[in-house]
Amino acid sequence: MAGAKFFWRQPRSRLGIGNVCRAAPMSNLFLQGAKLHTGPRAWASAAPVTGGIDFSAPSEQVARQLIGAQLLVDGVGGTIVETEAYDRDDPASHSFSGLSTRNAAMFGPPGRAYVYRSYGIHWCLNLVCREAGHGAGVLIRALQPTDGLDRMRARRGWDDIRLLCAGPGRVGQALGIDRSLDGRPLDRLPFALLAPDRALELTVLTGPRVGISKAMEQPWRFGLAGSRFLSRPFR
């Protein structure tokens, strides 16, 4: 974004809470108008490693590692079976055109939620990756519902378990995602993220992303092989 500048302050390191493997100091900043500032409204520190996943890594690595992880929002959620990766050098990414008030959360720190509204209708949940200021994230495209099914069905107005969370808009609706969760840390309530069961042998499929008009050849869509909860088949 033209004229935007970063102002940094390094806060004291502190221990995280929830499913955190380690804590690290994070840059303390917030966006106001065309600039990032520090101050009392700035983001608090968060650990980049949550649920056994290092969110400071590149988004395509994180997107693959998230397959099989358990994601809950206020006790409602399931197993992640489909993701897509996005990066600032990716023309299909919201961060490609630079920092704005709408996409600020995507620029970090890592291990936070980035929430946006698709076509003015559906709230979509992304998990932020890379160092603060970079601009990368993973879109949660589909879950296998396991927890809070009654609440999911009430929110979705739909009974078929296969379609409760098959697609990013359905995930957002079923989990009660809205703008109030934008920028919130994944290692604290209402979020809970649990690492995949390493005892299970998971086969992860890759392919082109869905519903984009740029960088369509990039194979940054990841899915759990054999899952009947995918938003659409891999070909």
Wavefront OBJ file of the C-alpha trace (Angstrom):
o trace
v 0.000 0.000 0.000
v 1.509 3.332 -1.070
v 2.811 5.420 1.780
v 2.366 2.710 4.414
v 5.121 2.437 7.017
v 5.861 -0.047 9.767
v 6.494 1.076 13.344
v 7.822 -1.683 15.579
v 8.062 -2.246 19.310
v 9.396 -5.456 20.793
v 7.342 -6.430 23.885
v 8.579 -8.641 26.685
v 8.392 -12.383 26.074
v 5.717 -14.227 28.021
v 4.360 -17.735 28.244
v 1.388 -18.544 26.085
v -1.646 -20.524 27.162
v -3.571 -23.376 25.595
v -1.940 -25.820 23.185
v 1.401 -24.013 22.899
v 4.757 -25.723 22.521
v 6.924 -22.613 22.974
v 6.562 -18.874 23.328
v 8.436 -16.095 21.601
v 8.303 -12.295 21.651
v 6.232 -10.801 18.861
v 6.156 -7.378 17.289
v 3.475 -5.183 18.813
v 1.642 -3.240 16.128
v -1.748 -2.225 14.780
v -3.060 -0.583 11.651
v -4.632 2.858 11.668
v -5.438 4.497 8.379
v -2.457 3.897 6.105
v 0.111 3.115 8.809
v 0.948 0.485 11.365
v 1.450 1.835 14.866
v 2.272 0.477 18.292
v 0.241 1.217 21.389
v -2.392 -0.113 23.771
v -4.613 -1.309 20.907
v -1.789 -3.265 19.300
v -1.814 -7.051 19.012
v -0.636 -8.941 22.070
v 2.132 -11.529 21.911
v 1.309 -15.009 20.652
v 3.357 -18.170 20.251
v 4.051 -19.117 16.612
v 3.902 -22.825 17.507
v 0.355 -23.911 18.304
v -1.049 -27.430 18.256
v 2.399 -28.734 17.323
v 2.432 -26.656 14.118
v 4.979 -23.887 13.497
v 3.001 -21.037 11.964
v 6.173 -19.064 11.250
v 6.841 -21.556 8.419
v 5.796 -20.956 4.773
v 2.053 -21.265 4.206
v 2.303 -24.245 1.863
v 4.117 -26.213 4.581
v 1.602 -25.208 7.241
v -1.343 -26.027 4.954
v -0.067 -29.584 4.517
v 0.695 -30.021 8.242
v -2.806 -28.887 9.214
v -4.414 -31.859 7.472
v -5.597 -34.158 10.241
v -5.398 -31.507 12.983
v -8.403 -30.859 15.209
v -9.823 -27.320 15.096
v -12.485 -26.111 17.511
v -14.094 -22.704 17.986
v -15.957 -22.422 21.276
v -16.102 -26.215 21.417
v -17.493 -26.627 17.891
v -15.432 -28.068 15.045
v -13.675 -31.136 13.763
v -10.753 -32.591 11.844
v -9.227 -30.417 9.137
v -9.441 -32.328 5.847
v -8.864 -29.575 3.258
v -6.771 -26.395 3.151
v -5.330 -23.868 0.700
v -2.114 -21.865 1.044
v -1.653 -18.195 0.116
v 1.429 -15.932 0.175
v 2.157 -12.264 -0.477
v 3.968 -13.120 -3.746
v 0.884 -15.012 -4.908
v -1.442 -12.988 -7.201
v -4.450 -14.875 -5.779
v -3.646 -13.785 -2.221
v -5.356 -10.915 -0.386
v -1.888 -9.738 0.697
v -0.547 -9.477 -2.868
v -1.667 -5.853 -3.297
v -0.255 -4.811 0.082
v -1.445 -3.917 3.547
v -4.917 -2.477 4.137
v -7.363 -2.108 6.997
v -9.274 -5.171 5.745
v -6.337 -7.589 5.450
v -4.152 -6.318 8.327
v -4.497 -9.530 10.355
v -2.985 -11.523 7.474
v 0.290 -9.644 8.011
v 0.780 -11.279 11.384
v 1.972 -12.117 13.878
v 1.779 -15.822 12.963
v -0.577 -18.173 14.766
v -3.599 -15.876 14.516
v -6.905 -15.873 12.694
v -7.519 -13.821 9.568
v -11.251 -13.540 8.846
v -12.756 -12.055 5.709
v -16.177 -12.004 4.091
v -16.508 -13.690 0.714
v -18.867 -12.031 -1.779
v -20.392 -10.120 1.132
v -22.069 -13.313 2.361
v -19.780 -15.941 3.905
v -17.196 -15.453 6.663
v -14.045 -17.456 5.904
v -11.355 -18.525 8.368
v -7.634 -18.370 7.604
v -4.682 -19.149 9.866
v -1.803 -16.668 9.587
v 1.731 -17.854 8.739
v 5.256 -16.455 8.386
v 6.838 -13.596 10.316
v 4.932 -10.440 11.239
v 4.716 -8.122 8.246
v 5.033 -10.856 5.580
v 1.409 -11.561 4.644
v 0.646 -15.295 4.319
v -2.069 -17.641 5.501
v -3.941 -20.910 5.145
v -7.628 -21.009 4.241
v -9.606 -23.719 6.051
v -11.669 -25.240 3.248
v -13.262 -28.264 4.919
v -13.614 -30.142 8.200
v -14.872 -33.554 9.184
v -17.357 -32.515 11.908
v -16.748 -34.162 15.287
v -17.796 -31.718 18.016
v -20.916 -29.592 18.479
v -22.890 -31.165 15.647
v -26.226 -29.913 16.999
v -24.944 -26.332 16.992
v -23.545 -26.785 13.501
v -26.864 -28.078 12.199
v -28.755 -25.221 13.837
v -26.422 -22.629 12.318
v -26.366 -24.242 8.897
v -30.003 -25.324 8.733
v -28.756 -28.571 7.279
v -28.715 -32.171 8.551
v -26.327 -34.027 6.240
v -23.048 -34.268 8.183
v -21.057 -34.455 4.948
v -22.168 -30.950 3.947
v -21.939 -29.160 7.290
v -18.310 -28.064 6.755
v -17.570 -28.895 3.108
v -16.350 -25.544 1.797
v -14.915 -22.422 3.453
v -18.256 -20.607 3.669
v -19.885 -23.628 5.277
v -16.988 -23.925 7.723
v -17.436 -20.300 8.715
v -21.169 -20.642 9.227
v -20.976 -23.955 11.107
v -18.262 -22.704 13.475
v -19.867 -19.311 14.058
v -16.991 -17.377 12.491
v -17.383 -13.619 12.193
v -15.272 -10.468 12.094
v -14.902 -10.403 15.886
v -12.423 -13.311 15.577
v -10.160 -11.477 13.127
v -6.650 -11.218 14.580
v -7.394 -13.439 17.569
v -4.612 -15.853 18.686
v -5.121 -19.529 17.936
v -3.553 -20.621 21.241
v -6.348 -19.056 23.320
v -10.079 -19.415 23.628
v -12.386 -19.561 21.778
v -9.896 -21.420 19.556
v -8.405 -24.838 20.249
v -5.998 -26.504 17.826
v -4.732 -30.036 18.409
v -1.956 -31.646 16.395
v -2.748 -34.554 14.062
v -2.383 -38.018 15.555
v 1.111 -38.976 14.400
v 0.274 -42.639 14.974
v -2.053 -42.453 11.978
v -0.638 -42.652 8.471
v -2.281 -39.789 6.608
v -2.036 -39.467 2.837
v -2.257 -35.826 1.757
v -3.411 -34.976 -1.757
v -2.346 -31.820 -3.592
v -3.859 -29.921 -6.472
v -4.853 -26.519 -7.862
v -6.818 -24.154 -5.654
v -10.544 -23.584 -6.117
v -12.535 -20.525 -7.126
v -9.653 -18.241 -8.111
v -8.822 -16.533 -11.403
v -5.075 -15.988 -10.870
v -2.193 -18.396 -10.230
v -4.588 -21.240 -10.943
v -1.696 -23.581 -11.742
v -0.226 -23.331 -8.224
v -0.752 -26.740 -6.495
v -1.449 -25.241 -3.067
v -4.674 -27.052 -2.246
v -4.238 -29.917 0.204
v -6.705 -32.618 1.199
v -6.987 -35.821 3.180
v -7.054 -38.811 0.840
v -10.222 -40.870 1.109
v -12.159 -38.236 3.049
v -15.839 -37.916 2.167
v -15.936 -34.446 3.731
v -13.937 -32.567 1.066
v -15.529 -29.554 -0.599
v -14.877 -31.189 -3.977
v -12.811 -34.118 -5.290
v -9.122 -33.894 -6.224
v -8.423 -34.727 -9.857
l 1 2 3 4 5 6 7 8 9 10 11 12 13 14 15 16 17 18 19 20 21 22 23 24 25 26 27 28 29 30 31 32 33 34 35 36 37 38 39 40 41 42 43 44 45 46 47 48 49 50 51 52 53 54 55 56 57 58 59 60 61 62 63 64 65 66 67 68 69 70 71 72 73 74 75 76 77 78 79 80 81 82 83 84 85 86 87 88 89 90 91 92 93 94 95 96 97 98 99 100 101 102 103 104 105 106 107 108 109 110 111 112 113 114 115 116 117 118 119 120 121 122 123 124 125 126 127 128 129 130 131 132 133 134 135 136 137 138 139 140 141 142 143 144 145 146 147 148 149 150 151 152 153 154 155 156 157 158 159 160 161 162 163 164 165 166 167 168 169 170 171 172 173 174 175 176 177 178 179 180 181 182 183 184 185 186 187 188 189 190 191 192 193 194 195 196 197 198 199 200 201 202 203 204 205 206 207 208 209 210 211 212 213 214 215 216 217 218 219 220 221 222 223 224 225 226 227 228 229 230 231 232 233 234 235
